[in-house]
Amino acid sequence: MITLTENEYKNRKNHIVESCSYNTVDMVKSCLCSECAKCKGNCCSNYPCTLSPREFIDINNIEYMKNVLDIGVLAIAPGNILCKYYIIRPRGSKDLDTIVTGYVEAPNSCILQGPKGCILDPLFRPTDGLLLMPERHYKEIKCVPHYSEFKVMEDWLKYQDVLRELRKIYKDKEIDMPPANEETAKKYTLAMLGCKKGTK
């Protein structure tokens, strides 16, 4: 199985974020900006954001995916209310004790939201979150998604077979929701990099 260093993953993720956006995006204007800090996680309190399948080193490698999913941070969930396709996103507070979930209506606050915002290092945050751009509308700030629903669907439709297989593995497997802390973030980061059981 391929293992990446943090820098290799971050360089790769920059390219992924650029290719997922329907518009030219300056990463500095994404969730790292001062406007976003003022928001204090309103988007995260509403619903977890979606990962791109390309964020995983090898989404078709079941052992790698199990290593990531066993941490309990992520959920396999419907991509829309019609449940016609599945995606992977962080778990929300209303998700069940399994990482396989049905469609959950907002508000379903992301379990990765800590007191100071997202517990993950910025470039390990889901692509959808990195592509929520705060824009001023009259007197208020609203986030505009630059990873469109159509693009999300287009990206994930190619991987429905592997998601069906993962859904079978995890359908009845209970996994506790991990706490939103530094240890959870570290385990998740290492697993995404391809390190076995989240340790180097």
Kinemage of the C-alpha trace (Angstrom):
@kinemage 1
@onewidth
@group {chain A} dominant
@subgroup {mainchain}
@vectorlist {calphas} color= white
{ca met a 1} P 0.000 0.000 0.000
{ca ile a 2} L 1.229 3.505 -0.842
{ca thr a 3} L 2.153 5.767 2.078
{ca leu a 4} L 2.568 9.526 1.650
{ca thr a 5} L 4.320 12.108 3.786
{ca glu a 6} L 2.255 15.066 5.028
{ca asn a 7} L 3.884 17.384 2.475
{ca glu a 8} L 3.234 14.946 -0.385
{ca tyr a 9} L -0.404 14.661 0.677
{ca lys a 10} L -0.825 18.443 1.012
{ca asn a 11} L 0.661 19.062 -2.456
{ca arg a 12} L -1.657 16.415 -3.869
{ca lys a 13} L -4.633 17.911 -2.015
{ca asn a 14} L -3.983 21.382 -3.450
{ca his a 15} L -4.328 19.910 -6.957
{ca ile a 16} L -7.475 18.009 -5.949
{ca val a 17} L -9.108 21.147 -4.557
{ca glu a 18} L -8.292 23.092 -7.729
{ca ser a 19} L -9.685 20.360 -9.982
{ca cys a 20} L -12.897 19.989 -7.932
{ca ser a 21} L -13.800 23.672 -8.087
{ca tyr a 22} L -15.995 24.967 -10.879
{ca asn a 23} L -14.176 28.269 -10.550
{ca thr a 24} L -10.595 29.491 -10.111
{ca val a 25} L -10.011 29.440 -6.396
{ca asp a 26} L -7.433 31.194 -4.275
{ca met a 27} L -6.872 28.778 -1.383
{ca val a 28} L -6.144 31.679 0.960
{ca lys a 29} L -9.759 32.799 0.562
{ca ser a 30} L -11.146 29.428 1.641
{ca cys a 31} L -11.692 28.226 5.199
{ca leu a 32} L -8.384 29.779 6.268
{ca cys a 33} L -9.585 33.364 5.846
{ca ser a 34} L -10.461 35.842 8.576
{ca glu a 35} L -14.123 36.011 7.510
{ca cys a 36} L -14.389 32.277 8.132
{ca ala a 37} L -12.916 32.679 11.622
{ca lys a 38} L -15.672 35.206 12.422
{ca cys a 39} L -18.328 32.691 11.380
{ca lys a 40} L -17.294 30.265 14.172
{ca gly a 41} L -18.359 27.167 12.261
{ca asn a 42} L -21.908 27.970 11.205
{ca cys a 43} L -21.546 25.694 8.147
{ca cys a 44} L -20.023 22.916 10.313
{ca ser a 45} L -22.900 23.241 12.811
{ca asn a 46} L -25.372 22.792 9.987
{ca tyr a 47} L -23.966 19.740 8.187
{ca pro a 48} L -20.667 17.905 7.578
{ca cys a 49} L -18.978 18.693 4.257
{ca thr a 50} L -18.220 16.099 1.577
{ca leu a 51} L -14.860 14.564 0.745
{ca ser a 52} L -13.710 14.104 -2.831
{ca pro a 53} L -12.952 10.446 -3.634
{ca arg a 54} L -9.539 11.645 -4.810
{ca glu a 55} L -8.608 12.631 -1.242
{ca phe a 56} L -8.062 8.952 -0.483
{ca ile a 57} L -4.692 7.586 -1.627
{ca asp a 58} L -6.414 4.503 -3.089
{ca ile a 59} L -10.185 4.381 -2.655
{ca asn a 60} L -10.328 0.988 -4.407
{ca asn a 61} L -8.010 -0.580 -1.792
{ca ile a 62} L -10.410 -2.051 0.784
{ca glu a 63} L -7.710 -2.519 3.457
{ca tyr a 64} L -6.666 1.131 3.160
{ca met a 65} L -10.296 2.272 3.321
{ca lys a 66} L -10.990 0.079 6.373
{ca asn a 67} L -7.934 1.595 8.092
{ca val a 68} L -9.438 5.067 7.519
{ca leu a 69} L -13.059 4.165 8.308
{ca asp a 70} L -12.299 2.194 11.486
{ca ile a 71} L -11.318 5.446 13.238
{ca gly a 72} L -15.013 6.366 13.196
{ca val a 73} L -14.576 9.905 11.872
{ca leu a 74} L -16.238 9.330 8.493
{ca ala a 75} L -19.635 8.075 7.335
{ca ile a 76} L -20.855 6.452 4.132
{ca ala a 77} L -24.008 8.433 3.416
{ca pro a 78} L -26.458 9.262 0.615
{ca gly a 79} L -25.255 12.116 -1.589
{ca asn a 80} L -28.715 13.672 -1.721
{ca ile a 81} L -32.237 13.319 -0.364
{ca leu a 82} L -33.154 10.870 -3.161
{ca cys a 83} L -30.430 8.434 -1.971
{ca lys a 84} L -29.508 7.572 -5.568
{ca tyr a 85} L -25.778 7.521 -4.901
{ca tyr a 86} L -23.426 7.443 -1.910
{ca ile a 87} L -20.560 9.651 -0.732
{ca ile a 88} L -18.118 9.717 2.170
{ca arg a 89} L -18.319 12.629 4.592
{ca pro a 90} L -17.496 13.243 8.255
{ca arg a 91} L -20.051 11.895 10.704
{ca gly a 92} L -22.631 14.242 12.128
{ca ser a 93} L -24.062 14.403 15.642
{ca lys a 94} L -27.345 12.839 14.428
{ca asp a 95} L -25.730 9.904 12.647
{ca leu a 96} L -26.256 6.474 14.171
{ca asp a 97} L -23.717 4.266 15.961
{ca thr a 98} L -22.659 2.823 12.626
{ca ile a 99} L -20.711 4.674 9.956
{ca val a 100} L -23.299 3.598 7.370
{ca thr a 101} L -26.090 6.126 7.580
{ca gly a 102} L -29.237 7.171 5.776
{ca tyr a 103} L -30.081 10.699 4.660
{ca val a 104} L -30.058 12.998 7.698
{ca glu a 105} L -31.628 16.437 7.495
{ca ala a 106} L -29.835 19.495 8.826
{ca pro a 107} L -28.922 20.534 11.438
{ca asn a 108} L -26.486 17.626 11.833
{ca ser a 109} L -23.340 19.225 13.246
{ca cys a 110} L -19.998 17.772 12.150
{ca ile a 111} L -18.242 15.727 14.847
{ca leu a 112} L -14.903 17.265 13.796
{ca gln a 113} L -15.977 20.688 15.030
{ca gly a 114} L -14.169 21.521 18.255
{ca pro a 115} L -14.367 24.702 20.385
{ca lys a 116} L -11.879 26.448 18.063
{ca gly a 117} L -13.357 25.146 14.799
{ca cys a 118} L -12.360 22.129 12.712
{ca ile a 119} L -9.871 19.903 14.531
{ca leu a 120} L -8.162 18.858 11.278
{ca asp a 121} L -5.111 20.499 9.751
{ca pro a 122} L -6.526 22.718 6.937
{ca leu a 123} L -5.451 20.593 3.982
{ca phe a 124} L -6.799 17.415 5.603
{ca arg a 125} L -10.260 18.986 5.813
{ca pro a 126} L -12.827 17.761 3.267
{ca thr a 127} L -12.616 19.373 -0.165
{ca asp a 128} L -16.216 20.585 0.077
{ca gly a 129} L -15.328 22.588 3.197
{ca leu a 130} L -12.207 24.036 1.606
{ca leu a 131} L -14.357 25.177 -1.308
{ca leu a 132} L -16.972 27.008 0.759
{ca met a 133} L -16.100 30.605 0.009
{ca pro a 134} L -17.392 33.365 2.271
{ca glu a 135} L -18.846 36.191 0.191
{ca arg a 136} L -20.483 39.395 1.334
{ca his a 137} L -24.169 39.739 0.475
{ca tyr a 138} L -25.381 43.165 1.523
{ca lys a 139} L -24.629 43.309 5.274
{ca glu a 140} L -24.042 39.608 5.914
{ca ile a 141} L -21.525 36.968 4.920
{ca lys a 142} L -22.787 33.837 3.176
{ca cys a 143} L -20.776 30.825 2.123
{ca val a 144} L -20.967 29.924 -1.548
{ca pro a 145} L -20.118 26.283 -2.409
{ca his a 146} L -17.560 25.966 -5.199
{ca tyr a 147} L -17.681 22.140 -5.169
{ca ser a 148} L -21.081 21.911 -6.827
{ca glu a 149} L -23.653 19.167 -6.172
{ca phe a 150} L -23.288 18.100 -9.801
{ca lys a 151} L -19.486 17.823 -9.474
{ca val a 152} L -19.805 15.862 -6.212
{ca met a 153} L -22.214 13.444 -7.889
{ca glu a 154} L -20.007 13.148 -10.986
{ca asp a 155} L -16.949 12.381 -8.807
{ca trp a 156} L -18.648 9.798 -6.568
{ca leu a 157} L -20.697 7.926 -9.188
{ca lys a 158} L -17.493 6.239 -10.416
{ca tyr a 159} L -16.949 4.647 -6.994
{ca gln a 160} L -20.384 3.234 -6.155
{ca asp a 161} L -19.173 -0.391 -6.414
{ca val a 162} L -16.489 0.099 -3.766
{ca leu a 163} L -18.938 2.051 -1.563
{ca arg a 164} L -21.473 -0.793 -1.844
{ca glu a 165} L -18.769 -3.226 -0.733
{ca leu a 166} L -17.797 -0.980 2.193
{ca arg a 167} L -21.462 -0.552 3.146
{ca lys a 168} L -21.790 -4.341 3.412
{ca ile a 169} L -18.709 -4.543 5.665
{ca tyr a 170} L -19.882 -1.739 7.982
{ca lys a 171} L -23.678 -2.054 7.829
{ca asp a 172} L -24.076 -3.669 11.265
{ca lys a 173} L -20.704 -2.753 12.781
{ca glu a 174} L -21.035 -0.318 15.674
{ca ile a 175} L -18.288 2.286 15.903
{ca asp a 176} L -18.344 4.920 18.641
{ca met a 177} L -18.041 8.537 17.584
{ca pro a 178} L -14.564 9.720 18.524
{ca pro a 179} L -14.084 12.952 20.492
{ca ala a 180} L -13.217 16.167 18.633
{ca asn a 181} L -9.660 16.374 19.891
{ca glu a 182} L -6.036 16.391 18.770
{ca glu a 183} L -5.609 12.619 19.162
{ca thr a 184} L -8.553 11.896 16.848
{ca ala a 185} L -7.195 14.370 14.277
{ca lys a 186} L -3.778 12.694 14.414
{ca lys a 187} L -5.199 9.167 13.976
{ca tyr a 188} L -7.315 10.295 11.039
{ca thr a 189} L -4.435 12.180 9.385
{ca leu a 190} L -2.068 9.214 9.650
{ca ala a 191} L -4.694 6.799 8.308
{ca met a 192} L -5.351 9.075 5.320
{ca leu a 193} L -1.592 9.073 4.646
{ca gly a 194} L -1.722 5.274 4.463
{ca cys a 195} L -0.146 4.478 7.829
{ca lys a 196} L -1.472 1.211 9.291
{ca lys a 197} L -3.825 1.627 12.247
{ca gly a 198} L -3.161 5.366 12.235
{ca thr a 199} L 0.375 5.082 13.632
{ca lys a 200} L 3.852 5.534 12.166
